[in-house]
Each structure stands twice: as structure tokens, then as C-alpha cells.
Amino acid sequence: LSCKHGMEWENTYGMLVTLEHLLRNEVLDLERFQVTAVPLLNPFGYRHGCRQNARGVDLNRQLRKDWAAFRGWTDEVLEPWTFDFKGCEQGAEPEAKIEQRLRDEPNLLCLLDAHGMANGTVLGGSGPDAQVVKRIATRIVENLKDRYILRNLNEPAPRQLTLDRHPAQDPDDDGQGMFTRKVNAAPFYNLYYENLCQLPDVHATVMQTELAAEINLTTVQEIARAAGQK
């Protein structure tokens, strides 16, 4: 699923490209595996260029396991339209109910949640087999090699586009951070990525679209491969 935050819209296009490949049967045997895609989870936020949904709720806080105790990561007052507003009831927003239905699907193999941030590309999450997540990251890095270069506004020189942080790297922290490289145990693969966002030109949109599609398609292939080996 993508565009949980409305201003992180770039992955929506990557999701549509992903569906084109899947529907051409280029990637996955759709007789064996079902793929459910939600390219635009937050249409209000997308339409208005904002993070929150129509009731001012940050949808990425709605299904937190620690929802009751969560008080936000900022110093703002937690009320509608603030950065971390989690809503008045856990999972009550209509968009959160859609996501919860996906998470409750029987025989769920993987849920991939696409986000965006301005200063880097990140892949992380949890799953029953850490090596599968590491293999996904390794393949993405290999496939992106020499494909794109970019320069953010705060960087002095161009650099190659790749995953800046991912589970195939040797961890340099305790695995407890926001963008952990450690893969914790889980009944299904619960993965997320942060694509580059808010780069204001058509070349950036093409690059972001391809990066999202690369992550989506590689994840689908590797998860199906792992399932087929069991």
C-alpha cells in the first residue's frame, strides 16, 4: 500500500507500474499468488498535499501496537492536524480499517508499506526469515547500480541512487531505531520503505517511480520464491 501520507505521493506511480508488470504475468504466477494493491490509501491527503486524512489524523499512527501509550515524537500538542495525531480511537479511521483488513487476510505472506522522505532511501521491517529480507535488499542494491545519480539540495556533489539503509548491511546500532536494519521475527513479512520524495521535476518523478517499482517487484519475487521453497 502507498500514500498513507498524502504528500508522499511518489510511490503511487510506482505501484501503478508494478501492477502493469504483474498483469502482464512477467513477475509472478497469479494462479498461485494473490496480490492486493492500494496505490492511494489517503485520497484526501493526496488531493490537498498534506500528511493527514480528512479528520486530521496521521494514519501511520492509527495501528501502532502502543497506540494507547503513544504520545508522539514531537513537542506539538496532539490534536487534529498535528504531526503525530493518532486519532481518538485506535484503528477507527476508514483508511486504517482498510489496512487492518489487509493485515487480517488469511495466509498473508507480506505487507509492503511505501513512504517517502527527503533525504534518503530506506528498507526495513520484520518477517519470519531475516535472510529473505536481506536477499531482497541485496537484489535491489544490485539492480540499482549505475542506474541513477542524484543530488539533494543539501549535498555538495551528485551520488548514485541506492538504498541508504537496509537489512543487508552490517548493523551499526542496537536494532531499536526508527529505521532499524535488524529483522525481528514476525508471522508474515511486514516491510516498509522510504522512497525519495519532494524532488520537484519530471526526472525525479521517473526515478522515484522506477525505484518504487524495483522495490515492489523484487519483494514480490523473493517472497514468492521463499514461499515456494516450503
VENSUL-V495957 format. One record per pair of residues at least 12 apart in sequence whose C-alpha atoms are under 7 Angstrom apart, sorted by the first residue. I is the first residue (numbers start at 0). J is the second residue. D is the distance in whole Angstrom. If there is no record, write none. Layout:
i=I j=J d=D
i=I j=J d=D
//
This chain:
i=0 j=36 d=6
i=0 j=37 d=5
i=0 j=38 d=6
i=0 j=40 d=7
i=0 j=111 d=6
i=0 j=112 d=5
i=0 j=113 d=6
i=1 j=37 d=6
i=1 j=38 d=5
i=1 j=39 d=6
i=1 j=40 d=6
i=1 j=112 d=6
i=1 j=113 d=5
i=1 j=114 d=7
i=2 j=38 d=7
i=2 j=39 d=5
i=2 j=40 d=6
i=2 j=41 d=6
i=2 j=114 d=7
i=3 j=40 d=5
i=3 j=41 d=5
i=3 j=58 d=6
i=3 j=59 d=7
i=4 j=41 d=7
i=4 j=44 d=6
i=4 j=50 d=4
i=4 j=51 d=6
i=5 j=41 d=6
i=5 j=42 d=7
i=5 j=44 d=4
i=5 j=45 d=4
i=5 j=48 d=6
i=5 j=49 d=5
i=5 j=50 d=5
i=5 j=51 d=7
i=6 j=44 d=7
i=6 j=45 d=6
i=6 j=48 d=5
i=6 j=49 d=5
i=6 j=50 d=6
i=7 j=114 d=6
i=7 j=115 d=5
i=7 j=196 d=6
i=8 j=45 d=7
i=9 j=196 d=7
i=9 j=204 d=7
i=9 j=207 d=6
i=9 j=208 d=7
i=10 j=113 d=7
i=10 j=208 d=6
i=10 j=211 d=6
i=11 j=38 d=5
i=11 j=39 d=6
i=12 j=208 d=6
i=13 j=208 d=4
i=13 j=209 d=6
i=13 j=211 d=5
i=13 j=212 d=5
i=14 j=38 d=6
i=14 j=212 d=6
i=15 j=38 d=7
i=16 j=212 d=6
i=17 j=212 d=5
i=17 j=215 d=7
i=17 j=216 d=6
i=26 j=220 d=7
i=27 j=220 d=7
i=40 j=94 d=6
i=41 j=94 d=7
i=51 j=80 d=7
i=54 j=79 d=7
i=55 j=79 d=5
i=55 j=80 d=4
i=56 j=79 d=6
i=56 j=80 d=6
i=56 j=84 d=5
i=56 j=85 d=6
i=56 j=86 d=5
i=57 j=82 d=7
i=57 j=83 d=6
i=57 j=84 d=5
i=57 j=85 d=6
i=58 j=95 d=7
i=60 j=83 d=7
i=60 j=85 d=5
i=61 j=85 d=5
i=61 j=86 d=7
i=61 j=89 d=5
i=61 j=90 d=5
i=61 j=95 d=6
i=62 j=89 d=6
i=62 j=90 d=6
i=66 j=89 d=7
i=71 j=83 d=5
i=107 j=187 d=6
i=108 j=187 d=5
i=108 j=188 d=6
i=109 j=187 d=6
i=109 j=188 d=4
i=109 j=189 d=6
i=110 j=188 d=6
i=110 j=189 d=5
i=110 j=190 d=6
i=111 j=189 d=6
i=111 j=190 d=5
i=111 j=191 d=5
i=112 j=190 d=6
i=112 j=191 d=5
i=112 j=192 d=7
i=113 j=191 d=6
i=113 j=192 d=5
i=113 j=193 d=6
i=114 j=192 d=6
i=114 j=193 d=5
i=114 j=194 d=6
i=115 j=193 d=5
i=115 j=194 d=4
i=115 j=195 d=5
i=115 j=196 d=5
i=116 j=193 d=6
i=116 j=194 d=6
i=116 j=195 d=5
i=116 j=196 d=5
i=117 j=195 d=5
i=117 j=196 d=5
i=117 j=197 d=6
i=118 j=195 d=7
i=119 j=163 d=6
i=119 j=195 d=6
i=120 j=162 d=5
i=120 j=163 d=5
i=120 j=164 d=7
i=120 j=193 d=5
i=120 j=194 d=5
i=120 j=195 d=6
i=121 j=162 d=6
i=121 j=163 d=6
i=121 j=164 d=5
i=121 j=165 d=6
i=121 j=192 d=5
i=121 j=193 d=5
i=121 j=194 d=7
i=122 j=164 d=6
i=122 j=165 d=5
i=122 j=191 d=6
i=122 j=192 d=4
i=122 j=193 d=7
i=123 j=165 d=6
i=123 j=166 d=6
i=123 j=178 d=7
i=123 j=179 d=6
i=123 j=180 d=6
i=123 j=190 d=6
i=123 j=191 d=6
i=123 j=192 d=6
i=124 j=182 d=6
i=124 j=189 d=6
i=124 j=190 d=4
i=124 j=191 d=6
i=125 j=182 d=5
i=125 j=183 d=5
i=125 j=184 d=6
i=125 j=185 d=6
i=125 j=188 d=6
i=125 j=189 d=5
i=125 j=190 d=6
i=126 j=182 d=7
i=126 j=183 d=6
i=126 j=184 d=5
i=126 j=185 d=5
i=126 j=186 d=6
i=126 j=187 d=5
i=126 j=188 d=4
i=126 j=189 d=6
i=127 j=184 d=5
i=127 j=185 d=5
i=127 j=186 d=6
i=127 j=187 d=6
i=127 j=188 d=7
i=129 j=182 d=5
i=131 j=221 d=7
i=132 j=166 d=7
i=133 j=166 d=5
i=133 j=167 d=4
i=135 j=217 d=6
i=135 j=218 d=6
i=135 j=221 d=6
i=136 j=165 d=6
i=136 j=166 d=7
i=136 j=167 d=6
i=137 j=167 d=6
i=139 j=213 d=7
i=139 j=214 d=6
i=139 j=217 d=7
i=140 j=161 d=6
i=140 j=162 d=6
i=143 j=160 d=7
i=143 j=161 d=6
i=145 j=159 d=7
i=147 j=159 d=6
i=147 j=160 d=5
i=148 j=160 d=5
i=165 j=180 d=5
i=166 j=180 d=4
i=166 j=181 d=6
i=166 j=182 d=7
i=194 j=207 d=7
i=194 j=211 d=7
i=195 j=207 d=7
//
